[in-house]
Amino acid sequence: MAAGQDDLWALVAARQQGVLATVTGDASPQLSNVLYVPDSAARVIRISTTADRAKARNLARNPRAALHVAGDDFWQYAAAHGAATLSDVATTPGDPATDELFTVHSAFYGTLDRAAFDQEMIRNHRLVLRLHVRRLTGVITKSGRRPFTSNS
């Protein structure tokens, strides 16, 4: 059963793990397992990554991306489609990039030592990937199993 946009967003907003799809230079898909933080008010998904990762390089060249989020069973999922923007790379403790990264990582890991955190983000050339969700697709099932039909 096809689901409405609100139901699909609810699935995305209830999770923090997904598979990000970006487009490589030869137009083939590149997939990455990611942790993410959803912003329901803005319909933006934030992901921490390093500047040298394939997903960041792909999105710098072509901002189109989709995030696949699994539901409670195999037949339930949402895919958030949109254009991505990349923050600046973290370069200075307390700069906008480290501030945004701190918010993202705090959502996953709770209380963090800010000074040590900033240094790690700078050392690893981290940035925030923001997926601006424009469209949601997917399926929300209530039965748990895909129905079997027989040709006999």
Secondary structure, DSSP 8 states (H G I E B T S, - for coil): -B--HHHHHHHHHT-SEEEEEEE-TTS-EEEEEEE-EEETTTTEEEEEEETTSHHHHHHHH--EEEEEEE-SSTT-EEEEEEEEEE-----STTSHHHHHHHHHHHHHH-S--HHHHHHHHHHTTEEEEEEEEEEEEEE--SSSS-------
